[in-house]
Amino acid sequence: MGEFVRIEAGAAEGVATLRLDRPKVNALNAQVVAELHQAADELAGRTDIRAVVIWGGPKVFAAGADINEFSGMDVDQGRDLGQRINAAFRALESLPQITICAINGYALGGGCELAMAAEFRLVGESAVLGQPEILLGLIPGGGGTQRLSRLVGITKAKELIYSGRNVKADEAVAIGLASAVYPDDEVYDEAVKLAARYASGPAAITLAKQAILDGYFLSLDEALEVEVDAFAACFNTEDARIGVASFLENGPGKAEFTGS
């Protein structure tokens, strides 16, 4: 378990919380990035965990990178930092588990990039998201120029990155950066509920996630081959046998899956 990042089990069956806890604002320094990568590697091997809630606590998700580390940084150091951040976020994005961010307060810069590496973002009413790096004479270096445009469209992504302006909760949902808004004191619990729903689903959810991730950047023909492989793999799961038998005997929506 890291000093600033820890995996907490028990939020719900099959659900773990990946908790950021670096006072005061969960600034993402080199140690936090390394611990996030280590946590992702550990979670990837946890077959008892089927969904992960990423949470920074009730006050702030992550207010961005630790700017103190940028002072005096040269090109080679900047490249190394960007590569380490992207490796950590990519490891989280590629987890076999379903990933959901519960966002209270600020998710700015690297914090917003971390949130975009998850599959779903639930935000509290006071949440503020954005990529303000341009105000420091920089650009996003943890996937922001790429994931933001894929989530909100290239024109909106350009506007947000060029201006560095913040986005409040309602706008985040309206533009597709977040999935839903909840009262601040309910957003974590709602994320756990959503995670529990996916954790109790069939093993096919993991196969669907893999097909979507693997096929997203391919041509349609190549991506369809990825989908066919994942579809075929479903028939090697116990859940598929359970689901088909339940449908034939009892109708849709009544299967009790085991996750295997």
N, C-alpha and C positions, 0 to 999 in steps of 0.2 A: 504494500500500500504506500502511495506516495505521500509527500508532505502536504501538497496542495490539491491533489486529485485522488479521489478514492471511489471504490466500487462498493455500494451499499445494497445488499440483498434484502428481500422481505417486504418491499413496498406492496407487492401482490404476487401471487403465484406465477413463477416464470418471468418476473420483472425485476430488473436491477436499476438502481439509480447511479449514474456517473456524476459525482458531485464535485464541482469546482469550489474551492474554499481557500482563496488567497486574499486575505484582507489587504486593502479595504474594498477594492472594486474588481477583484479577480483579474487583474492585469496579467496578460499572457507573456510572461518572460520565458527565457530559454528552458528553465526548469519545468514550468507548467506544460510547455509544449512537449518536452520529453516524457513527462508523466502521462499526458494524454495518449501519446503513442504507446507507451507501456500498457496503459489500461486497455486500449483497443486490442493490443496483441493478446492480453489475458482474456478479454471478453470473447474474442474470436474462437477460443477453445472451450468455452463454457457451454456445454450442451444443455445444462439445466436452466439457462437463461435464454428466453426467446424474444424479449423486447427490452429496450434500454431507454430510460428517461435521462436526458442530460439537463442538469439544473445547477444554477449558480447560487441558489439560496433565495430568500424572500425579498432581498433588496436590490440586487444587481446580478445580471447574468454574467457578463464580462465586458468591461468598459473599453477594451482594446488591448493593443500591445503595450508592453512596458517601454515607454519612449526613452527612458534613461539608457536603455541598451542601444539605442540608435546613435547616441552621441559619438562622433568620431568614426562611425562605421564607414568602411570603404566598399568598393564594388564587390570584391571577392567575399567579404563578410556578409554583405547584403544578399548575395546569391546563396551563400550557405544557409543563412537564416530562412530565406524564402523556401529553399528546398526542404529544410527540416519541418517548417510549418505545414507545407503542402503534404509531406509524407505522413505527418500525424493526422491531418484532416482526411486524407485519402484513406488511411487505415480505418478511421471511424466510418466514413462513407461506405466502405466495402464490407462492413460487418455483416455476418449472416442474420443477425437479429434486426428487428424493426427498431428504428431510432426516432425518438421524439424529443424535441427541445421544449422545455417549459421556461419561458422567458419572463422574468420580472425585471423591471428597471432597464438599465442600459445594456444593449447588445450592439456595440459599436466597433468599427474596424475589424480587428481579428476576432472579436466576439461575435460580430455578425457573420463573418466568414465561417467560424465554427458552427454557428446555428444553421447556416446554409448547407453544411456537410451532412446534416441530419435529414431525415425524410419528411418530417412534419415539424412545424413550429407553432406552438400554442403560446399566445402572448397575453400578459396581464394588461389591464386597462392603462396602466402608467408606463408600459414598455415603450422604449425608444430605440429604433434600429437605424443603422446607417453606415456608410463608408466615408468617413471624413478625412481620409489620408491626404487628399489634395490640398487641404488647409495647412499641411506640413510640408508641402512641396513634394509629396510622394504619391504613389498609387497603391491600391490594394495589392498585397503580395502573398496572400494566403488563399487564393482562389476566387477573390471577389470579382475580378473583371470577367471571369468565366461563369461562375455559378449564378451570379446575380442576373446576367443577361439571359440565362436559360430559364430562370424563374419568372422574371417580370418582363422579358422582352428587351431587345437591344436598345431601343430608343429610350425607354424609361431607365434602363441601367446606365446609359450614357449620362442622362440628366442627373441622376443621383451621384454618380462618381465624379462628374465634372464639377458639380456644385458643392459636393461634400455635405449636403443638407441632411438633417435627421428626418426620420419617418416615424410618426406616431402609430399606435396600435391599429386604429381603424383604417388608416391608409395602407398599412402593411398588409392587411387582409384584402383590401380592395384591389391592390396591384398584384397579389399573388405571392408576396413575400412571406406571409403567415397564413395559417389555416383558419384560426378562430381566435376571438378575444373573449377572455373571462375576467371576472373580478380578480384583483391581484392576489387575494388570499385563497383563491380557488384554482388557479392555473396549474399548480403542481399536481393537485389531486385529480384534475381533469386529464392531465397528461398520463397519470398512472392508470386511470380508468381506460383510456384509449389503448395504452400499452397492454393492459390485461386482456382487453378484447382480442388484440392480435396474438398475444401469447397463447391464448386458448384456442386459436384457429388451427387449421390443418398444416401439415408440413409443406404443403404446396405454396404457402405464403412465402417461405424462404426461396423456393424455386422461382416464383414470380418476381421477387425482388432481384434475384440474380439475372434473370432474363432481361429485365428492364435496364439494369445497370450495364450489362454486357452489350446489349444491342443498341443503346442510345446513340453511340457515335459511329455506328456502322451504316452501310447502305441498307436499304430496305430488304433486299434479297438476303444479305448476310445476317441481318437482324432476325429475319423470319426463320432462318436455320437455327439460330440461338433459341428462339421460342419453341421450335419443334423439339429440340433436344430437351429443354426443360419440361415441356408437356409430356414427353415420353417418360421422363424420369419420375413424374408423378405416379405412374402406374407401378412403380417399385416401392411405394409407400403404403403403410398400413392404413393411413388416413383415407387414401383413395378407395381402398376396399370397403372401409367403414362407410364412407360417404355415399358410394354407389349403392351399397346394400340398403342403407337407411332410406335413400331416395326411393328405391324400388318398393320397399316395404311400407314406409310411413309418409312418403312425400318429402318435399324440399324443406330445408332449414331445421331438421330435427336430429342431425348426426351429432354424436359426441366424440370429438376428435381426441387423439392421444398425443399428437405432435410428432409421430414417428411414421 
